[in-house]
Amino acid sequence: MGFHDVRFPANLSFGSVGGPERRTEVVTLANGFEERNTPWAHSRRRYDAGLGMRSLDDIEALIAFFEARQGQLFGFRWKDWSDYKTCKASEAVHFGDQVIGTGDGETTVFSLKKNYSSGDATYVRPVTKPVFGTVRVGTQGTEMQESIGWTVDTSTGLITFATPPEEGVSITAGFEFDVPVRFDTDRIATSVSSFQAGEVPNVPIVEVRV
């Protein structure tokens, strides 16, 4: 699948609307009880980038980005301003934000992830597009130095340790991340007069699996 490792202009995505989508199949039985199932292990996010347009210059930047991606053909990075880091929105990223694995004395590669917990339930979201320069990693409560103790592939979200963490060692990480997405349309309709009158174009964005 074609993917351009470039981020949609963050100032344009700031005013967008969107969030996670789930697919749940609900069957109501004759006795009134329900059976619920889902074919999706992970949620899929959708956004509308049109609401972030504030000027004709923004429209021009949108069209240029759309043409460079050739519509739906190539995916790209998207900053979800409501959920883009491993800590609370008001806090700074810390190496102990998320537990991403436990050492076994042999494994050197671990995947970045973010945990969403409520009550006794936890959803683990894989993160494949961390932001360069924001990733911090620690083991057993001590931060490790990048390039010496570990490296990160920002195109896959994989952390590789120079030496395997010892058995039972807790591995943590903190980072900012983008969502891999594509345009969900091959057509963008704009009108200068309509935009000046307060109307915004419809620019659907959908998350892709990478």
C-alpha positions in Angstrom: 0.0 0.0 0.0 1.4 3.4 -1.0 2.2 5.7 2.0 3.9 9.0 2.0 5.7 9.7 5.3 4.5 13.3 5.5 2.1 14.9 7.9 -1.1 16.8 6.9 -0.5 20.4 7.9 -1.1 20.4 11.7 -2.6 23.9 11.6 -5.3 22.7 9.2 -6.1 19.6 11.2 -6.5 21.6 14.4 -10.1 22.6 13.6 -11.2 19.2 12.3 -13.9 17.0 13.7 -13.6 13.2 14.1 -12.6 10.3 16.3 -12.8 6.5 16.7 -15.3 4.3 14.9 -16.3 0.8 15.9 -18.2 -1.8 14.0 -20.6 -3.9 16.1 -23.0 -6.5 14.8 -26.1 -6.6 17.1 -28.7 -9.5 16.8 -31.9 -9.2 18.8 -33.2 -12.7 19.7 -36.8 -13.7 19.9 -36.7 -13.5 23.7 -35.5 -9.9 23.6 -31.9 -10.7 24.6 -29.1 -9.5 22.3 -26.0 -11.1 20.9 -23.2 -8.7 20.0 -20.0 -9.3 18.1 -17.4 -7.3 16.2 -15.2 -8.2 13.2 -12.8 -5.5 14.2 -10.1 -5.9 16.8 -9.2 -2.2 16.6 -11.2 0.9 16.1 -10.9 3.0 12.9 -10.7 6.8 13.0 -12.5 9.2 10.7 -12.2 12.9 10.4 -13.5 15.9 8.4 -10.6 18.2 7.5 -12.8 20.8 5.9 -13.7 22.4 9.2 -10.1 23.3 9.7 -10.1 25.7 6.7 -9.9 29.3 7.8 -8.7 31.2 4.7 -8.3 30.8 1.0 -4.6 30.2 1.6 -5.7 27.1 3.7 -7.8 25.9 0.8 -4.8 26.3 -1.6 -2.6 24.3 0.9 -5.3 21.6 1.1 -5.5 21.3 -2.7 -1.7 21.1 -3.0 -1.6 18.3 -0.4 -4.5 16.5 -2.0 -2.9 16.6 -5.5 0.5 15.4 -4.1 -1.2 12.4 -2.5 -3.2 11.8 -5.8 -6.5 11.7 -3.9 -7.1 8.4 -2.2 -4.0 6.7 -3.7 -1.4 7.5 -1.1 -1.7 7.5 2.7 -0.2 10.1 5.0 0.2 11.1 8.6 -2.5 13.0 10.5 -2.3 14.7 13.9 -5.3 14.0 16.0 -5.3 17.0 18.3 -7.6 15.2 20.8 -5.4 12.1 21.1 -1.8 12.5 20.0 0.4 11.5 22.9 0.7 8.9 25.6 0.0 11.1 28.6 -2.8 13.5 29.5 -3.3 16.5 27.2 -2.1 18.9 30.0 1.1 16.9 30.7 4.5 16.4 29.1 5.5 13.0 27.6 7.3 10.8 30.1 9.3 7.6 29.5 7.0 5.8 32.0 3.7 6.7 30.4 2.9 3.3 28.9 4.0 -0.3 29.6 4.9 -1.8 26.2 6.3 -5.1 27.2 8.3 -7.3 29.6 11.8 -8.5 29.0 12.5 -12.3 28.6 16.3 -12.1 28.1 16.0 -12.8 24.4 13.6 -10.4 22.6 15.1 -7.1 21.4 12.2 -5.7 19.4 9.1 -4.3 21.0 6.1 -2.5 19.4 4.9 0.9 20.7 1.3 0.9 22.0 -1.1 3.0 24.0 -3.5 1.6 26.6 -7.0 2.9 27.1 -8.5 1.8 30.5 -11.9 2.2 32.1 -12.8 0.1 35.1 -11.5 -3.4 34.6 -11.4 -3.1 30.8 -8.3 -2.1 28.8 -8.0 -1.6 25.1 -4.4 -1.8 23.7 -3.9 0.3 20.6 -0.9 -0.4 18.3 1.0 2.8 17.4 2.9 2.6 14.1 3.6 6.3 13.4 5.4 7.8 16.4 6.7 11.4 15.9 10.4 11.7 15.4 12.3 13.2 18.4 9.5 12.6 20.9 10.0 8.9 21.8 11.4 8.2 25.3 12.0 4.7 26.6 12.8 3.3 30.1 13.3 -0.1 31.9 12.5 -0.7 35.5 11.8 3.0 36.2 15.1 4.3 34.6 15.2 6.1 31.3 17.5 4.8 28.7 19.4 6.9 26.2 18.5 6.7 22.6 21.0 5.5 20.0 23.1 3.9 22.8 20.5 1.6 24.5 17.8 1.6 21.8 16.6 2.9 18.5 13.2 3.5 17.0 11.8 3.1 13.5 9.3 5.9 13.2 7.7 4.3 10.1 6.7 1.1 11.9 6.7 2.0 15.6 9.2 -0.7 16.5 11.7 -0.2 19.3 15.0 -2.2 19.0 17.2 -2.6 22.0 21.0 -3.0 21.7 20.9 -5.8 24.2 17.8 -7.9 25.2 16.2 -6.6 28.4 16.5 -9.1 31.2 13.7 -11.5 32.1 10.9 -9.8 34.0 12.1 -6.3 33.3 9.2 -3.9 32.7 9.7 -1.8 29.5 7.9 1.5 29.3 7.7 4.3 26.7 6.2 7.8 26.2 5.8 9.5 22.8 3.7 11.6 20.5 2.2 9.9 17.5 0.3 10.4 14.3 -2.6 8.4 12.7 -1.9 6.8 9.3 -4.8 8.0 7.1 -5.8 8.7 3.5 -8.4 10.9 1.8 -11.7 9.2 1.7 -12.7 10.9 -1.6 -11.1 11.4 -5.0 -12.9 14.8 -5.4 -12.7 18.1 -3.5 -15.3 20.7 -4.4 -14.4 24.3 -3.5 -16.1 27.6 -4.2 -14.5 31.0 -3.3 -17.9 32.7 -3.0 -19.3 29.9 -0.8 -16.2 29.9 1.4 -16.4 33.6 1.9 -20.1 33.2 2.8 -19.1 30.8 5.6 -19.4 27.4 3.9 -16.6 24.9 4.2 -15.6 22.0 1.8 -16.3 18.4 2.8 -12.9 16.7 3.1 -13.3 13.2 4.6 -10.3 11.5 6.1 -10.2 7.8 7.1 -7.6 5.8 9.0 -5.7 3.0 7.2 -4.1 -0.2 8.5 -0.4 -0.2 8.0 
